[in-house]
Amino acid sequence: LHSTWHGHGGPVALKAQMRPRGWILLAACMLTPRPVLQAQLARAAFRAQQAAVLPERSWRESARKHREEVPQILGMRDVLRHDPEDPIRNFLFEYYHFRPKALLRWTPGCAVALEGVREDDFGAALPPRKHAVAVDTPGGCPAVAFAPEPSGHQLRAWLVALSVMRETEQREPNLLCHGLHEWAMLYHPRTAAARGDPPPAKHQKGVGLRVSQAALNACVESVPIRCTHFDAYRFFAEGARPLNTVRGLSRATQAAHEQPGCVHAAMDLFKWGLKGGAFVDAEVIREALRLALRARVLDMRASPYDLEAWARAQDAGPRCKDTVTSALPLGLPCAPVRVETAEGRAEYRALQRELYEESVPVRSALIRAYERMLEAAADRGPPSA
């Protein structure tokens, strides 16, 4: 690899010299631990003609149930309409930048052929047509399967996601962060106020705080901050960043620091599922969505925001009846987890462990889905530009 890369024209020559499957496997090798890589290379790659086959009646029933279940999980009357000030659902819709309509489309993932698919199913009940390929079935019926043909950019994104999930899976959970990232985002010590620095902007503009600024500052200054998640850390107030005991957090080091006890790492499984698009089983996406909602509610309960007051106001207001069935999805509680106290931190650790245990099978299912995606992509050829 070293001689090919440095002595024979660099990455362009390397890509030209390698067979299509070799190009993708090389990229996977660069992000894969050796024992895991050996096990992967020993497995047979996906072949379209080996795909399981779902009869039309079967997959249409699954697609119907999926379209019904997604709004129920979210507790929404219409997934296409959401309140921009909802701190739970809007976090998933806006922060992860996905189209709600895509969440309603059902997919069996890779290596499954569907009989009886009509052209108007694509983009409605099923993902867009561009992701589908015609396959031969043992019975000779026309069928399609979803098979990835990623661009170079998309392939890199998949490999990063797979690397982060694998590295996270290998670590023990760290249950000592106590959800203080939301506190660190609003930290505004007296020295900053004395300099005339404006306070940090609230990220949840429609939700008030349940503690004073003085109490918030005291919590940040007295309880150790052990944040391992870069996408939380990057929103810390400037004065709170040096207080984080985990050093070197960056996008480039994300896989090196991510750990499975992190509430945001659990939420991100929903993001990784969405990035897989048509090639991740819709059942896995629904489980990732449930997990993300549970994680987000715990995230807000442990924050300095007053989720309880917000939820009660929403349940009593007219807007709730128009858009959601209840303020919080899945019948989840809204009472604060007071991490500013020793008792609250103990409660948070117990809830965080429950969330970690729920995340383990979801992460494993997503890793398997990504491995199938890469194997299927390797069968179709090198990535496009």
Contacts in CASP RR format, 6 or more apart in sequence:
PFRMAT RR
TARGET T0000
AUTHOR 0000-0000-0000
METHOD contacts of the structure
MODEL  1
LHSTWHGHGGPVALKAQMRPRGWILLAACMLTPRPVLQAQLARAAFRAQQ
AAVLPERSWRESARKHREEVPQILGMRDVLRHDPEDPIRNFLFEYYHFRP
KALLRWTPGCAVALEGVREDDFGAALPPRKHAVAVDTPGGCPAVAFAPEP
SGHQLRAWLVALSVMRETEQREPNLLCHGLHEWAMLYHPRTAAARGDPPP
AKHQKGVGLRVSQAALNACVESVPIRCTHFDAYRFFAEGARPLNTVRGLS
RATQAAHEQPGCVHAAMDLFKWGLKGGAFVDAEVIREALRLALRARVLDM
RASPYDLEAWARAQDAGPRCKDTVTSALPLGLPCAPVRVETAEGRAEYRA
LQRELYEESVPVRSALIRAYERMLEAAADRGPPSA
1 26 0 8 1.000
4 10 0 8 1.000
4 13 0 8 1.000
4 14 0 8 1.000
4 17 0 8 1.000
5 11 0 8 1.000
5 14 0 8 1.000
8 14 0 8 1.000
8 17 0 8 1.000
14 26 0 8 1.000
15 23 0 8 1.000
15 382 0 8 1.000
18 26 0 8 1.000
20 378 0 8 1.000
20 380 0 8 1.000
20 381 0 8 1.000
20 382 0 8 1.000
21 45 0 8 1.000
21 378 0 8 1.000
21 379 0 8 1.000
21 381 0 8 1.000
22 378 0 8 1.000
23 381 0 8 1.000
23 382 0 8 1.000
23 383 0 8 1.000
24 155 0 8 1.000
24 374 0 8 1.000
24 377 0 8 1.000
24 378 0 8 1.000
24 381 0 8 1.000
24 382 0 8 1.000
24 383 0 8 1.000
25 41 0 8 1.000
25 378 0 8 1.000
27 155 0 8 1.000
27 156 0 8 1.000
27 159 0 8 1.000
28 37 0 8 1.000
28 40 0 8 1.000
28 159 0 8 1.000
28 162 0 8 1.000
28 374 0 8 1.000
29 37 0 8 1.000
31 159 0 8 1.000
31 160 0 8 1.000
31 162 0 8 1.000
31 163 0 8 1.000
32 40 0 8 1.000
32 163 0 8 1.000
32 166 0 8 1.000
33 166 0 8 1.000
33 170 0 8 1.000
36 166 0 8 1.000
40 371 0 8 1.000
43 375 0 8 1.000
45 375 0 8 1.000
45 376 0 8 1.000
45 378 0 8 1.000
45 379 0 8 1.000
46 110 0 8 1.000
46 111 0 8 1.000
46 147 0 8 1.000
46 372 0 8 1.000
46 375 0 8 1.000
46 376 0 8 1.000
46 379 0 8 1.000
47 379 0 8 1.000
48 113 0 8 1.000
48 133 0 8 1.000
48 135 0 8 1.000
48 136 0 8 1.000
48 145 0 8 1.000
48 147 0 8 1.000
48 379 0 8 1.000
49 135 0 8 1.000
49 136 0 8 1.000
50 111 0 8 1.000
51 111 0 8 1.000
51 112 0 8 1.000
51 113 0 8 1.000
51 135 0 8 1.000
51 145 0 8 1.000
52 111 0 8 1.000
52 112 0 8 1.000
52 113 0 8 1.000
53 112 0 8 1.000
53 113 0 8 1.000
53 114 0 8 1.000
53 115 0 8 1.000
53 137 0 8 1.000
53 138 0 8 1.000
53 143 0 8 1.000
54 62 0 8 1.000
54 108 0 8 1.000
54 112 0 8 1.000
54 113 0 8 1.000
54 114 0 8 1.000
54 115 0 8 1.000
55 115 0 8 1.000
56 114 0 8 1.000
56 115 0 8 1.000
56 116 0 8 1.000
56 117 0 8 1.000
59 106 0 8 1.000
59 108 0 8 1.000
59 114 0 8 1.000
59 115 0 8 1.000
60 125 0 8 1.000
62 106 0 8 1.000
62 108 0 8 1.000
62 282 0 8 1.000
63 106 0 8 1.000
63 125 0 8 1.000
63 126 0 8 1.000
66 104 0 8 1.000
66 106 0 8 1.000
66 282 0 8 1.000
66 286 0 8 1.000
67 104 0 8 1.000
67 106 0 8 1.000
67 125 0 8 1.000
69 286 0 8 1.000
70 79 0 8 1.000
70 103 0 8 1.000
70 104 0 8 1.000
70 286 0 8 1.000
70 289 0 8 1.000
71 77 0 8 1.000
71 78 0 8 1.000
71 79 0 8 1.000
73 286 0 8 1.000
73 289 0 8 1.000
73 290 0 8 1.000
73 293 0 8 1.000
73 329 0 8 1.000
73 330 0 8 1.000
74 89 0 8 1.000
74 289 0 8 1.000
74 293 0 8 1.000
74 324 0 8 1.000
74 329 0 8 1.000
75 324 0 8 1.000
75 325 0 8 1.000
75 326 0 8 1.000
75 329 0 8 1.000
75 330 0 8 1.000
76 82 0 8 1.000
76 89 0 8 1.000
76 323 0 8 1.000
76 324 0 8 1.000
76 325 0 8 1.000
76 329 0 8 1.000
77 322 0 8 1.000
77 323 0 8 1.000
77 324 0 8 1.000
77 325 0 8 1.000
78 323 0 8 1.000
79 100 0 8 1.000
79 101 0 8 1.000
79 103 0 8 1.000
79 104 0 8 1.000
80 100 0 8 1.000
80 101 0 8 1.000
81 323 0 8 1.000
82 89 0 8 1.000
82 90 0 8 1.000
82 93 0 8 1.000
82 100 0 8 1.000
82 323 0 8 1.000
83 89 0 8 1.000
83 90 0 8 1.000
83 319 0 8 1.000
83 323 0 8 1.000
83 324 0 8 1.000
84 90 0 8 1.000
84 94 0 8 1.000
85 204 0 8 1.000
85 205 0 8 1.000
85 206 0 8 1.000
85 207 0 8 1.000
86 324 0 8 1.000
87 204 0 8 1.000
87 206 0 8 1.000
87 207 0 8 1.000
87 296 0 8 1.000
87 300 0 8 1.000
87 305 0 8 1.000
87 307 0 8 1.000
87 310 0 8 1.000
88 293 0 8 1.000
88 296 0 8 1.000
88 297 0 8 1.000
88 300 0 8 1.000
88 328 0 8 1.000
88 329 0 8 1.000
89 293 0 8 1.000
89 324 0 8 1.000
89 329 0 8 1.000
91 296 0 8 1.000
92 267 0 8 1.000
92 270 0 8 1.000
92 289 0 8 1.000
92 292 0 8 1.000
92 293 0 8 1.000
92 296 0 8 1.000
93 100 0 8 1.000
96 270 0 8 1.000
96 271 0 8 1.000
96 274 0 8 1.000
98 274 0 8 1.000
102 127 0 8 1.000
102 274 0 8 1.000
102 277 0 8 1.000
103 274 0 8 1.000
103 285 0 8 1.000
103 289 0 8 1.000
105 123 0 8 1.000
105 124 0 8 1.000
105 125 0 8 1.000
105 126 0 8 1.000
105 127 0 8 1.000
105 278 0 8 1.000
105 282 0 8 1.000
106 125 0 8 1.000
106 126 0 8 1.000
106 282 0 8 1.000
107 126 0 8 1.000
107 127 0 8 1.000
107 146 0 8 1.000
107 277 0 8 1.000
107 278 0 8 1.000
107 279 0 8 1.000
107 280 0 8 1.000
107 281 0 8 1.000
107 282 0 8 1.000
108 114 0 8 1.000
108 146 0 8 1.000
108 281 0 8 1.000
108 282 0 8 1.000
109 146 0 8 1.000
109 278 0 8 1.000
109 279 0 8 1.000
109 280 0 8 1.000
109 281 0 8 1.000
109 282 0 8 1.000
109 369 0 8 1.000
109 372 0 8 1.000
110 145 0 8 1.000
110 146 0 8 1.000
110 147 0 8 1.000
110 148 0 8 1.000
110 279 0 8 1.000
110 369 0 8 1.000
110 372 0 8 1.000
110 373 0 8 1.000
110 375 0 8 1.000
110 376 0 8 1.000
111 145 0 8 1.000
111 372 0 8 1.000
111 376 0 8 1.000
112 145 0 8 1.000
112 146 0 8 1.000
113 135 0 8 1.000
113 137 0 8 1.000
113 143 0 8 1.000
113 144 0 8 1.000
113 145 0 8 1.000
114 126 0 8 1.000
114 143 0 8 1.000
114 144 0 8 1.000
114 145 0 8 1.000
115 137 0 8 1.000
115 141 0 8 1.000
115 142 0 8 1.000
115 143 0 8 1.000
116 141 0 8 1.000
116 142 0 8 1.000
116 143 0 8 1.000
117 126 0 8 1.000
117 132 0 8 1.000
117 143 0 8 1.000
117 144 0 8 1.000
119 129 0 8 1.000
122 128 0 8 1.000
122 129 0 8 1.000
122 132 0 8 1.000
123 129 0 8 1.000
126 132 0 8 1.000
126 278 0 8 1.000
127 146 0 8 1.000
127 277 0 8 1.000
127 278 0 8 1.000
128 278 0 8 1.000
131 146 0 8 1.000
131 147 0 8 1.000
131 148 0 8 1.000
131 278 0 8 1.000
131 279 0 8 1.000
132 144 0 8 1.000
132 145 0 8 1.000
132 146 0 8 1.000
132 147 0 8 1.000
132 278 0 8 1.000
133 144 0 8 1.000
133 145 0 8 1.000
133 146 0 8 1.000
133 147 0 8 1.000
133 380 0 8 1.000
134 142 0 8 1.000
134 143 0 8 1.000
134 144 0 8 1.000
135 143 0 8 1.000
135 144 0 8 1.000
135 145 0 8 1.000
136 143 0 8 1.000
137 143 0 8 1.000
146 278 0 8 1.000
146 279 0 8 1.000
147 279 0 8 1.000
147 376 0 8 1.000
147 377 0 8 1.000
147 379 0 8 1.000
147 380 0 8 1.000
148 278 0 8 1.000
148 279 0 8 1.000
148 373 0 8 1.000
148 376 0 8 1.000
148 377 0 8 1.000
148 380 0 8 1.000
149 377 0 8 1.000
149 380 0 8 1.000
149 381 0 8 1.000
149 383 0 8 1.000
149 384 0 8 1.000
150 158 0 8 1.000
150 377 0 8 1.000
150 383 0 8 1.000
150 384 0 8 1.000
151 383 0 8 1.000
151 384 0 8 1.000
151 385 0 8 1.000
152 383 0 8 1.000
152 384 0 8 1.000
152 385 0 8 1.000
154 383 0 8 1.000
155 377 0 8 1.000
155 383 0 8 1.000
157 275 0 8 1.000
158 275 0 8 1.000
158 276 0 8 1.000
158 370 0 8 1.000
158 373 0 8 1.000
158 374 0 8 1.000
159 374 0 8 1.000
160 255 0 8 1.000
161 272 0 8 1.000
161 275 0 8 1.000
161 276 0 8 1.000
161 370 0 8 1.000
162 367 0 8 1.000
162 370 0 8 1.000
162 371 0 8 1.000
162 374 0 8 1.000
163 255 0 8 1.000
164 254 0 8 1.000
164 255 0 8 1.000
164 258 0 8 1.000
164 268 0 8 1.000
164 272 0 8 1.000
165 269 0 8 1.000
165 272 0 8 1.000
165 363 0 8 1.000
165 366 0 8 1.000
165 367 0 8 1.000
165 370 0 8 1.000
166 367 0 8 1.000
167 255 0 8 1.000
167 256 0 8 1.000
167 258 0 8 1.000
168 255 0 8 1.000
168 258 0 8 1.000
168 259 0 8 1.000
168 260 0 8 1.000
168 265 0 8 1.000
168 363 0 8 1.000
169 260 0 8 1.000
169 360 0 8 1.000
169 363 0 8 1.000
169 364 0 8 1.000
169 367 0 8 1.000
171 258 0 8 1.000
171 259 0 8 1.000
171 260 0 8 1.000
172 259 0 8 1.000
172 260 0 8 1.000
173 259 0 8 1.000
173 260 0 8 1.000
173 261 0 8 1.000
173 352 0 8 1.000
173 353 0 8 1.000
173 356 0 8 1.000
174 226 0 8 1.000
174 228 0 8 1.000
174 259 0 8 1.000
174 261 0 8 1.000
174 262 0 8 1.000
175 261 0 8 1.000
175 349 0 8 1.000
175 352 0 8 1.000
175 353 0 8 1.000
175 356 0 8 1.000
176 224 0 8 1.000
176 226 0 8 1.000
176 349 0 8 1.000
177 225 0 8 1.000
177 226 0 8 1.000
177 227 0 8 1.000
177 228 0 8 1.000
177 262 0 8 1.000
178 223 0 8 1.000
178 226 0 8 1.000
178 302 0 8 1.000
178 339 0 8 1.000
178 345 0 8 1.000
178 348 0 8 1.000
178 349 0 8 1.000
179 263 0 8 1.000
179 299 0 8 1.000
179 302 0 8 1.000
179 303 0 8 1.000
179 339 0 8 1.000
179 348 0 8 1.000
180 219 0 8 1.000
180 220 0 8 1.000
180 223 0 8 1.000
180 225 0 8 1.000
180 226 0 8 1.000
180 227 0 8 1.000
180 339 0 8 1.000
181 225 0 8 1.000
181 227 0 8 1.000
181 229 0 8 1.000
181 232 0 8 1.000
181 233 0 8 1.000
181 235 0 8 1.000
181 236 0 8 1.000
181 264 0 8 1.000
182 299 0 8 1.000
182 300 0 8 1.000
182 302 0 8 1.000
182 303 0 8 1.000
182 304 0 8 1.000
182 305 0 8 1.000
183 216 0 8 1.000
183 219 0 8 1.000
183 220 0 8 1.000
183 303 0 8 1.000
183 304 0 8 1.000
183 339 0 8 1.000
184 220 0 8 1.000
184 225 0 8 1.000
184 227 0 8 1.000
184 236 0 8 1.000
184 237 0 8 1.000
184 240 0 8 1.000
184 241 0 8 1.000
184 243 0 8 1.000
184 244 0 8 1.000
185 200 0 8 1.000
185 203 0 8 1.000
185 235 0 8 1.000
185 236 0 8 1.000
185 237 0 8 1.000
185 240 0 8 1.000
186 199 0 8 1.000
186 200 0 8 1.000
186 202 0 8 1.000
186 209 0 8 1.000
186 213 0 8 1.000
186 216 0 8 1.000
186 237 0 8 1.000
186 304 0 8 1.000
187 200 0 8 1.000
187 216 0 8 1.000
187 217 0 8 1.000
187 220 0 8 1.000
187 236 0 8 1.000
187 237 0 8 1.000
187 239 0 8 1.000
187 240 0 8 1.000
187 243 0 8 1.000
188 197 0 8 1.000
188 199 0 8 1.000
188 200 0 8 1.000
188 213 0 8 1.000
188 216 0 8 1.000
188 217 0 8 1.000
188 237 0 8 1.000
189 217 0 8 1.000
189 221 0 8 1.000
189 239 0 8 1.000
190 217 0 8 1.000
192 239 0 8 1.000
193 199 0 8 1.000
199 213 0 8 1.000
200 237 0 8 1.000
202 208 0 8 1.000
202 209 0 8 1.000
203 235 0 8 1.000
204 300 0 8 1.000
204 305 0 8 1.000
206 310 0 8 1.000
207 300 0 8 1.000
207 305 0 8 1.000
207 306 0 8 1.000
207 307 0 8 1.000
207 310 0 8 1.000
208 305 0 8 1.000
208 306 0 8 1.000
208 309 0 8 1.000
208 310 0 8 1.000
209 216 0 8 1.000
209 304 0 8 1.000
209 305 0 8 1.000
209 306 0 8 1.000
210 304 0 8 1.000
210 305 0 8 1.000
210 306 0 8 1.000
210 308 0 8 1.000
210 309 0 8 1.000
210 336 0 8 1.000
211 219 0 8 1.000
211 304 0 8 1.000
211 340 0 8 1.000
215 340 0 8 1.000
216 304 0 8 1.000
218 340 0 8 1.000
219 304 0 8 1.000
219 339 0 8 1.000
219 340 0 8 1.000
220 240 0 8 1.000
220 243 0 8 1.000
221 243 0 8 1.000
223 339 0 8 1.000
223 340 0 8 1.000
223 345 0 8 1.000
224 245 0 8 1.000
225 240 0 8 1.000
225 243 0 8 1.000
225 244 0 8 1.000
225 245 0 8 1.000
226 244 0 8 1.000
226 245 0 8 1.000
226 246 0 8 1.000
227 233 0 8 1.000
227 236 0 8 1.000
227 244 0 8 1.000
227 246 0 8 1.000
227 249 0 8 1.000
228 246 0 8 1.000
228 249 0 8 1.000
228 257 0 8 1.000
228 258 0 8 1.000
228 259 0 8 1.000
228 262 0 8 1.000
229 249 0 8 1.000
229 257 0 8 1.000
229 258 0 8 1.000
229 262 0 8 1.000
229 264 0 8 1.000
229 265 0 8 1.000
230 249 0 8 1.000
230 250 0 8 1.000
230 251 0 8 1.000
230 253 0 8 1.000
230 254 0 8 1.000
230 257 0 8 1.000
231 264 0 8 1.000
231 268 0 8 1.000
232 264 0 8 1.000
233 241 0 8 1.000
233 244 0 8 1.000
233 246 0 8 1.000
233 249 0 8 1.000
234 249 0 8 1.000
236 244 0 8 1.000
246 257 0 8 1.000
248 257 0 8 1.000
249 257 0 8 1.000
258 265 0 8 1.000
259 265 0 8 1.000
260 266 0 8 1.000
260 356 0 8 1.000
260 359 0 8 1.000
260 360 0 8 1.000
260 363 0 8 1.000
261 352 0 8 1.000
261 353 0 8 1.000
261 355 0 8 1.000
261 356 0 8 1.000
261 359 0 8 1.000
263 295 0 8 1.000
263 298 0 8 1.000
263 299 0 8 1.000
263 352 0 8 1.000
263 355 0 8 1.000
264 295 0 8 1.000
264 299 0 8 1.000
265 359 0 8 1.000
266 291 0 8 1.000
266 292 0 8 1.000
266 294 0 8 1.000
266 295 0 8 1.000
266 355 0 8 1.000
266 356 0 8 1.000
266 358 0 8 1.000
266 359 0 8 1.000
267 291 0 8 1.000
267 292 0 8 1.000
267 295 0 8 1.000
267 296 0 8 1.000
267 299 0 8 1.000
269 288 0 8 1.000
269 291 0 8 1.000
269 292 0 8 1.000
269 359 0 8 1.000
269 362 0 8 1.000
269 363 0 8 1.000
269 366 0 8 1.000
270 285 0 8 1.000
270 288 0 8 1.000
270 289 0 8 1.000
270 291 0 8 1.000
270 292 0 8 1.000
272 288 0 8 1.000
272 366 0 8 1.000
272 370 0 8 1.000
273 280 0 8 1.000
273 284 0 8 1.000
273 285 0 8 1.000
273 288 0 8 1.000
273 366 0 8 1.000
273 369 0 8 1.000
274 285 0 8 1.000
276 369 0 8 1.000
276 370 0 8 1.000
276 373 0 8 1.000
279 369 0 8 1.000
279 372 0 8 1.000
279 373 0 8 1.000
279 376 0 8 1.000
280 366 0 8 1.000
280 369 0 8 1.000
280 370 0 8 1.000
280 373 0 8 1.000
281 365 0 8 1.000
281 369 0 8 1.000
284 362 0 8 1.000
284 365 0 8 1.000
284 366 0 8 1.000
284 369 0 8 1.000
287 361 0 8 1.000
287 362 0 8 1.000
287 365 0 8 1.000
288 362 0 8 1.000
288 366 0 8 1.000
290 330 0 8 1.000
291 355 0 8 1.000
291 358 0 8 1.000
291 359 0 8 1.000
291 362 0 8 1.000
293 329 0 8 1.000
293 330 0 8 1.000
293 332 0 8 1.000
294 330 0 8 1.000
294 332 0 8 1.000
294 355 0 8 1.000
294 358 0 8 1.000
295 355 0 8 1.000
297 307 0 8 1.000
297 328 0 8 1.000
297 329 0 8 1.000
297 332 0 8 1.000
297 333 0 8 1.000
297 334 0 8 1.000
298 337 0 8 1.000
298 348 0 8 1.000
298 351 0 8 1.000
298 352 0 8 1.000
298 355 0 8 1.000
300 307 0 8 1.000
301 307 0 8 1.000
301 333 0 8 1.000
301 334 0 8 1.000
301 335 0 8 1.000
301 336 0 8 1.000
301 337 0 8 1.000
302 336 0 8 1.000
302 337 0 8 1.000
302 339 0 8 1.000
302 348 0 8 1.000
306 336 0 8 1.000
307 334 0 8 1.000
307 336 0 8 1.000
308 334 0 8 1.000
308 335 0 8 1.000
308 336 0 8 1.000
310 327 0 8 1.000
310 334 0 8 1.000
311 327 0 8 1.000
311 328 0 8 1.000
311 334 0 8 1.000
312 327 0 8 1.000
312 334 0 8 1.000
314 320 0 8 1.000
314 324 0 8 1.000
314 327 0 8 1.000
315 326 0 8 1.000
315 327 0 8 1.000
320 326 0 8 1.000
320 327 0 8 1.000
327 334 0 8 1.000
328 334 0 8 1.000
337 344 0 8 1.000
337 347 0 8 1.000
337 348 0 8 1.000
337 351 0 8 1.000
338 344 0 8 1.000
338 347 0 8 1.000
339 345 0 8 1.000
339 348 0 8 1.000
377 383 0 8 1.000
END
